[in-house]
């Protein structure tokens, strides 16, 4: 198997308007179907393995504590493209060495440098936003051969997931703050503490204290919590052990004391306000048998201060992936005090 191109950084090409294959110009309707639904259009002898690889890549789970998917895939061939063309997320996958209709369509669309780049294993992924509908991401996965296509997806699944996830987050961010954003509350936090973040409507300040410094906001139906804590600290404390210990000490002060369940956490490197951070997602639980739910937390250091921020959900009667994602988006609007 040729390896050229598979270990290079992914090149995402923005498709020009000449590549639009369904509709052109004029008014575009808003995208339909849930924002976590992904239509995958592929067929031919490679379709089964491509579907399997994309399912593994994109249908990642989050424990809430019931397992929920970040994305849910729906499959079809070329004849179903018109039915899926207005979905929020659409993927077309094909190969130049296949004679199926989806591959032929993709081959016809690629001209000049783009086609040559696919043939030489330089390009594998093309991305276009708002192609057939407003608020839409369309991705074209194309390789010189069917084997190359499968290998690329297997080796670059994280990047493909990130593209869809980032675009979904950007669309969701616009919706979250489209109406009644609490700018006065955010400004008051900046004035009092130096830091701030964007606050969606209906959140209420339920905790504001010093020694230790803790701010907590709550939104009901379902219950969602945003927590910020800060203290003098050292960059060496930006680690999972410090985060868990700090979070659990804060949790003892809640009306229903809670802690992190160490058996269900996922730790990754991240950043907040362009500062390196440790990100943790997992499950919190009350100390006792009252309940629990999913959370996402960050710990980071700046200007001699250690910060902890968290979004948590309690919604035992409904799916929670959407709310965890919303909270994560809000946390990522956090702005540090000016230097």
C-alpha positions as semicolon CSV with decimal commas, in nm:
position;residue;x (nm);y (nm);z (nm)
1;X;0,000;0,000;0,000
2;X;0,136;0,343;-0,089
3;X;0,195;0,571;0,206
4;X;0,260;0,901;0,029
5;X;0,026;1,170;0,153
6;X;-0,130;0,979;0,442
7;X;0,104;1,124;0,702
8;X;0,094;1,479;0,573
9;X;-0,118;1,742;0,737
10;X;-0,470;1,740;0,600
11;X;-0,542;1,995;0,332
12;X;-0,902;2,112;0,334
13;X;-1,006;2,271;0,007
14;X;-1,296;2,511;-0,005
15;X;-1,508;2,416;-0,304
16;X;-1,590;2,693;-0,548
17;X;-1,945;2,770;-0,652
18;X;-1,882;2,589;-0,981
19;X;-1,884;2,263;-0,788
20;X;-2,239;2,300;-0,663
21;X;-2,433;1,999;-0,784
22;X;-2,780;2,065;-0,652
23;X;-2,927;2,411;-0,689
24;X;-2,732;2,731;-0,740
25;X;-2,767;3,094;-0,651
26;X;-3,077;3,255;-0,510
27;X;-3,225;3,197;-0,169
28;X;-3,110;2,891;0,023
29;X;-3,334;2,734;0,285
30;X;-3,212;2,665;0,635
31;X;-3,059;2,325;0,699
32;X;-3,290;2,059;0,837
33;X;-3,256;1,750;1,056
34;X;-3,089;1,746;1,395
35;X;-2,748;1,909;1,408
36;X;-2,595;1,578;1,523
37;X;-2,734;1,384;1,225
38;X;-2,489;1,310;0,943
39;X;-2,597;1,187;0,599
40;X;-2,329;0,967;0,438
41;X;-2,363;0,919;0,061
42;X;-2,151;0,635;-0,070
43;X;-2,198;0,319;-0,275
44;X;-2,007;0,054;-0,465
45;X;-1,782;-0,228;-0,350
46;X;-1,613;-0,007;-0,090
47;X;-1,936;0,122;0,065
48;X;-1,954;-0,130;0,350
49;X;-1,602;-0,067;0,481
50;X;-1,643;0,311;0,440
51;X;-1,966;0,304;0,638
52;X;-1,802;0,095;0,910
53;X;-1,502;0,327;0,937
54;X;-1,711;0,643;0,943
55;X;-1,940;0,496;1,207
56;X;-1,639;0,421;1,426
57;X;-1,494;0,766;1,360
58;X;-1,801;0,983;1,411
59;X;-2,045;0,798;1,637
60;X;-1,833;0,859;1,946
61;X;-2,008;0,819;2,277
62;X;-2,044;1,037;2,584
63;X;-2,161;0,889;2,914
64;X;-2,446;1,088;3,063
65;X;-2,450;0,824;3,244
66;X;-2,637;0,644;2,965
67;X;-2,422;0,634;2,652
68;X;-2,521;0,897;2,395
69;X;-2,366;0,967;2,056
70;X;-2,198;1,291;1,951
71;X;-2,313;1,224;1,593
72;X;-2,559;0,979;1,441
73;X;-2,502;0,853;1,086
74;X;-2,759;0,779;0,817
75;X;-2,656;0,612;0,493
76;X;-2,768;0,632;0,132
77;X;-2,651;0,606;-0,227
78;X;-2,648;0,854;-0,512
79;X;-3,022;0,822;-0,567
80;X;-3,086;0,945;-0,211
81;X;-2,872;1,259;-0,235
82;X;-3,171;1,481;-0,313
83;X;-3,339;1,360;0,007
84;X;-3,034;1,444;0,219
85;X;-2,912;1,759;0,040
86;X;-3,064;1,997;0,297
87;X;-2,930;1,822;0,605
88;X;-2,694;2,007;0,839
89;X;-2,412;1,756;0,783
90;X;-2,355;1,569;0,456
91;X;-2,060;1,350;0,353
92;X;-2,004;1,216;0,001
93;X;-1,732;0,949;-0,023
94;X;-1,587;0,793;-0,338
95;X;-1,274;0,688;-0,524
96;X;-1,143;0,761;-0,873
97;X;-1,092;0,391;-0,949
98;X;-1,456;0,302;-0,882
99;X;-1,738;0,314;-1,137
100;X;-2,022;0,373;-0,888
101;X;-2,239;0,682;-0,934
102;X;-2,119;0,868;-0,624
103;X;-1,754;0,828;-0,725
104;X;-1,838;0,931;-1,080
105;X;-2,016;1,241;-0,953
106;X;-1,718;1,339;-0,739
107;X;-1,477;1,273;-1,027
108;X;-1,680;1,498;-1,257
109;X;-1,675;1,776;-1,000
110;X;-1,299;1,777;-0,955
111;X;-1,111;1,960;-1,227
112;X;-0,753;2,064;-1,290
113;X;-0,539;2,099;-0,980
114;X;-0,798;1,941;-0,750
115;X;-0,827;1,625;-0,961
116;X;-0,452;1,604;-1,003
117;X;-0,405;1,647;-0,629
118;X;-0,639;1,356;-0,555
119;X;-0,460;1,139;-0,813
120;X;-0,125;1,217;-0,647
121;X;-0,260;1,158;-0,294
122;X;-0,218;1,523;-0,195
123;X;-0,587;1,597;-0,137
124;X;-0,845;1,374;0,025
125;X;-1,100;1,605;0,181
126;X;-1,295;1,902;0,048
127;X;-1,524;2,108;0,270
128;X;-1,799;2,353;0,180
129;X;-2,027;2,537;0,419
130;X;-2,378;2,649;0,325
131;X;-2,358;2,463;-0,005
132;X;-2,722;2,369;-0,051
133;X;-2,865;2,516;0,270
134;X;-2,778;2,780;0,527
135;X;-2,609;2,637;0,836
136;X;-2,476;2,332;0,654
137;X;-2,143;2,151;0,627
138;X;-2,080;1,933;0,323
139;X;-1,767;1,719;0,311
140;X;-1,633;1,534;0,006
141;X;-1,398;1,245;0,078
142;X;-1,217;1,141;-0,240
143;X;-0,910;0,924;-0,300
144;X;-0,733;0,781;-0,601
145;X;-0,831;0,426;-0,505
146;X;-1,086;0,260;-0,281
147;X;-0,805;0,121;-0,064
148;X;-0,656;0,469;-0,025
149;X;-0,996;0,608;0,075
150;X;-1,041;0,351;0,350
151;X;-0,685;0,399;0,477
152;X;-0,720;0,777;0,486
153;X;-1,040;0,761;0,693
154;X;-0,882;0,509;0,929
155;X;-0,571;0,726;0,981
156;X;-0,740;1,067;0,991
157;X;-1,066;1,005;1,171
158;X;-0,986;1,254;1,448
159;X;-0,944;1,537;1,198
160;X;-1,266;1,451;1,019
161;X;-1,453;1,443;1,350
162;X;-1,302;1,779;1,449
163;X;-1,419;1,947;1,129
164;X;-1,779;1,841;1,183
165;X;-1,768;1,909;1,557
166;X;-1,614;2,255;1,518
167;X;-1,869;2,354;1,254
168;X;-2,153;2,225;1,471
169;X;-2,018;2,426;1,764
170;X;-1,999;2,744;1,557
171;X;-2,358;2,706;1,442
172;X;-2,470;2,634;1,797
173;X;-2,276;2,932;1,934
174;X;-2,470;3,169;1,707
175;X;-2,797;3,022;1,830
176;X;-2,701;3,031;2,198
177;X;-2,631;3,403;2,198
178;X;-2,880;3,515;1,934
179;X;-3,134;3,647;2,185
180;X;-3,119;3,805;2,531
181;X;-2,750;3,745;2,600
182;X;-2,673;3,867;2,952
183;X;-2,409;4,125;2,869
184;X;-2,466;4,328;3,185
185;X;-2,402;4,025;3,405
186;X;-2,090;3,939;3,207
187;X;-1,968;4,299;3,240
188;X;-2,029;4,292;3,616
189;X;-1,813;3,980;3,648
190;X;-1,539;4,148;3,447
191;X;-1,555;4,458;3,667
192;X;-1,552;4,261;3,992
193;X;-1,302;3,989;3,903
194;X;-1,120;4,079;3,580
195;X;-1,234;3,771;3,389
196;X;-1,560;3,714;3,208
197;X;-1,749;3,484;2,972
198;X;-2,060;3,508;2,759
199;X;-2,380;3,416;2,943
200;X;-2,689;3,280;2,776
201;X;-3,033;3,401;2,881
202;X;-3,209;3,253;3,184
203;X;-2,890;3,180;3,383
204;X;-2,907;3,316;3,737
205;X;-2,622;3,385;3,975
206;X;-2,672;3,146;4,268
207;X;-2,328;3,157;4,435
208;X;-2,084;3,446;4,467
209;X;-1,827;3,421;4,744
210;X;-1,472;3,498;4,846
211;X;-1,221;3,285;5,037
212;X;-1,242;3,067;4,841
213;X;-1,337;3,249;4,521
214;X;-1,635;3,075;4,362
215;X;-1,899;3,196;4,119
216;X;-2,186;2,966;4,020
217;X;-2,474;3,019;3,779
218;X;-2,777;2,799;3,726
219;X;-3,036;2,753;3,454
220;X;-3,341;2,531;3,499
221;X;-3,546;2,299;3,276
222;X;-3,320;2,111;3,270
223;X;-3,077;2,207;3,544
224;X;-2,747;2,336;3,409
225;X;-2,464;2,481;3,618
226;X;-2,168;2,701;3,531
227;X;-1,895;2,723;3,796
228;X;-1,582;2,939;3,807
229;X;-1,322;2,917;4,085
230;X;-0,982;3,083;4,107
231;X;-0,692;3,117;4,349
232;X;-0,322;3,187;4,360
233;X;-0,148;2,890;4,203
234;X;0,138;2,741;4,008
235;X;0,149;2,618;3,646
236;X;0,249;2,275;3,781
237;X;-0,102;2,246;3,925
238;X;-0,255;2,231;3,577
239;X;-0,315;1,856;3,598
240;X;-0,594;1,605;3,646
241;X;-0,519;1,541;4,014
242;X;-0,547;1,911;4,102
243;X;-0,868;1,944;3,902
244;X;-1,038;1,651;4,074
245;X;-0,929;1,759;4,424
246;X;-1,039;2,118;4,363
247;X;-1,369;2,016;4,205
248;X;-1,450;1,780;4,492
249;X;-1,371;2,044;4,754
250;X;-1,609;2,284;4,577
251;X;-1,870;2,010;4,550
252;X;-1,883;1,972;4,927
253;X;-2,025;2,325;4,948
254;X;-2,325;2,254;4,722
255;X;-2,673;2,210;4,866
256;X;-2,648;1,847;4,754
257;X;-2,274;1,774;4,800
258;X;-2,120;1,610;4,495
259;X;-1,795;1,471;4,361
260;X;-1,638;1,345;4,039
261;X;-1,669;0,974;3,969
262;X;-1,306;0,885;3,891
263;X;-1,411;0,570;3,706
264;X;-1,571;0,768;3,423
265;X;-1,347;1,052;3,313
266;X;-1,175;1,142;2,986
267;X;-0,872;1,371;3,003
268;X;-0,736;1,571;2,707
269;X;-0,505;1,865;2,647
270;X;-0,687;2,180;2,544
271;X;-0,677;2,558;2,581
272;X;-0,893;2,838;2,719
273;X;-0,841;3,198;2,609
274;X;-0,527;3,079;2,423
275;X;-0,380;2,942;2,748
276;X;-0,291;2,570;2,780
277;X;-0,550;2,381;2,982
278;X;-0,638;2,031;3,094
279;X;-0,990;1,936;2,988
280;X;-1,190;1,667;3,166
281;X;-1,530;1,529;3,077
282;X;-1,708;1,264;3,276
283;X;-1,972;1,205;3,540
284;X;-2,041;1,386;3,866
285;X;-2,247;1,224;4,140
286;X;-2,397;1,334;4,468
287;X;-2,239;1,204;4,785
288;X;-2,510;0,953;4,856
289;X;-2,771;0,820;4,615
290;X;-2,952;1,133;4,501
291;X;-2,830;1,152;4,143
292;X;-2,566;1,279;3,906
293;X;-2,495;1,361;3,546
294;X;-2,233;1,465;3,290
295;X;-1,987;1,753;3,320
296;X;-1,699;1,916;3,136
297;X;-1,425;2,099;3,329
298;X;-1,103;2,289;3,259
299;X;-0,808;2,386;3,475
300;X;-0,550;2,642;3,359
301;X;-0,302;2,901;3,486
302;X;-0,240;3,263;3,392
303;X;-0,070;3,557;3,562
304;X;-0,007;3,371;3,888
305;X;-0,371;3,262;3,913
306;X;-0,508;2,910;3,881
307;X;-0,856;2,880;3,729
308;X;-1,118;2,606;3,736
309;X;-1,429;2,632;3,517
310;X;-1,703;2,374;3,476
311;X;-2,037;2,309;3,309
312;X;-2,260;2,038;3,457
313;X;-2,603;1,897;3,372
314;X;-2,875;1,728;3,574
315;X;-3,148;1,604;3,341
316;X;-3,248;1,247;3,427
317;X;-3,556;1,258;3,202
318;X;-3,391;1,346;2,868
319;X;-3,081;1,316;2,651
320;X;-2,796;1,537;2,766
321;X;-2,530;1,546;2,492
322;X;-2,675;1,868;2,350
323;X;-2,662;2,045;2,686
324;X;-2,304;1,935;2,759
325;X;-2,199;2,070;2,419
326;X;-2,377;2,401;2,487
327;X;-2,202;2,436;2,823
328;X;-1,865;2,359;2,666
329;X;-1,922;2,631;2,407
330;X;-2,004;2,881;2,683
331;X;-1,693;2,783;2,881
332;X;-1,481;2,840;2,572
333;X;-1,589;3,205;2,562
334;X;-1,401;3,261;2,890
335;X;-1,175;3,567;2,874
336;X;-0,884;3,617;3,111
337;X;-0,808;3,952;3,274
338;X;-0,599;4,182;3,053
339;X;-0,228;4,161;3,124
